[in-house]
Amino acid sequence: MSAPIWQWGAVTTAAAIRTGKITAEEAVEAALERMAACNKAVNAVTVDLSGEARQAARRADDTINAGTALGPLHGVPVTIKENVDQIGQATTNGIPAFAEVTADTDSPVVANLRKAGAIVIGRTNTPEFSLRWFTDNPLRGTTHNPWKEGITPGGSSGGAAAAVALGIGDIAHGNDLGGSLRYPAYACGLATIRPSFGRVPAYNPTAGEERPPTLQLMSVQGPIAREVRDVRLALGTMAQKDARDPWWVPAPLDGPRLATPIKVAVCKTPTGIACHEAVSKAIDQAADHLANAGYAVVAKDPPLMAEIAESWRTLLFTDTKVMSEAAFRKYGSDDINQVLADYLAASNVRDLDGYVHALADRTRLLRAWSMFMDDYPLALAPVSQVPPFPQGEDLRGPGRVKEMLDQQSMLYGINLLGLPSAAVPTGLHDGVPMGVQIIGPRLREDLCLDAAEAIERGTGILSQQLWSQT
């Protein structure tokens, strides 16, 4: 372990603290020093919690000295996205009017990380209402991709991804309604898991009312990290029961072993649109790594992706128009209102009759995938069908927004299905990270992460290449 502590990752750091090789104070201080050195250039961490983190680290070391049993993340530095409640902090969601909406208790995901011993060193940036694949807002400003200027770090967990890619914390919290974990991981060369619906409890006590129905079904909380094993560790801590979320499912994190070789369907044209050549190459590289690890890799597009993507747009933006549009108009900037208008124009917003029928038809789409995954337990697919977008690409008008939605269809379609999906990098194209996603059956995150680790073994830890540049 000759590398600096901030490069170690969560598994290594937690083990070193547990065995006394380093202290929690040393681990946290290394992350804080890295934040002081790197954050200004990318604007990933928007709320610096250095003072609180140092105090928490001292308490963590006192706990070790007292011989108390330690949690799996004891002393590990982490960041939290600014759209979930954290006691004493504002849940801004990128909106100036919400700068004083201060939480008096932790959301379940924050509470679970703290119970595991993690130490929060800062809060990370998000777009307004967490609704864009770009991380920019009038309250905190723009988050930049640490790999290449002018390219999005992804959204809406772009601050989370940019921070952990640079070594500002070992685990970054994020969430995913339309790819907001997987797309930032893709753009910043990281690993993540979009958990199954019901796996990680979610609730914001500061919310004035319950979320729209499809957000309840499609939005999930999860971790972003530099290594797949750290994602696995973080998922286990985040997934602990919290009674405030009645959708939480008490399912084991490791399911029964499947007959080998496990069949993987390789998908390059999910909605009939071919991938960019760099994305196609990334999928081929990942497929080769899986084949070398003993998986049975078969070229096979999964069913009904065009219908699934259209259903996601219909349901989400009907919900948004009914329950959220007024808040966008009242509190949002001109940019987010333009983006929302273009999203609505590109979506089949329905009346009550059409909405109810579309929601009922979701089961048909899930059934098709359930039957497909009986034959192909895993699907290897693009995160996005094109390399990461230039910054602000969604401000180029409704035609471009519709095109972008088509290019991201495999990304957000998985949210409609409620399935787990791991994202993992495969290398660089023109200096920008590339990667893939591995989709599995519901509540089988373990299968997704196993496959992601097989790809990672072939690719290596991509962030290490970034560090030589920063």
Buried (B, 14 or more C-beta within 10 A) or exposed (E): EEEEBBBBBBBBBBEBBBEEEBBBBBBBBBBBBBBEBBBEEBBBBBBBBBEBBBEBBBEBBEBBEEEEEBBBBBBBBBBBBBBBBBBEBBBBBBBBEBEEBBBEBBBBBBBBBBBBBBBBBBBBBBBBBBBBBBBBBBBBEBBBBBBBEEBBBBBBBBBBBBBBBBBBBBBBBBBBBBBBBBBBBBBBBBBBBBBBBBBBBBBBBBEEEEBBBBBBBBBBBBBBBBBBBBBBBBBBBBBBEBEBBEEBBEBEBEBEEEEEEBBBBBBBBBBEBEBBEBBBBBBBBBBBBBBEBEBEBEEBBBEBBBBBBBBBBBBBBBBBBBBBBEBBEEBBBEBBBBBBBBBBEBBBBBEEEEBEEBBEBBEEBBEBBBEBBEEBBBBBBBBBBBBBBEBBBBBEEBEBBBBBBBBBBBBBBBBBBBBBBBBBBBBBBEEBBBBBBBBBBBBBBBBBBBBBBBBBEBBEBBBEBBBEEB
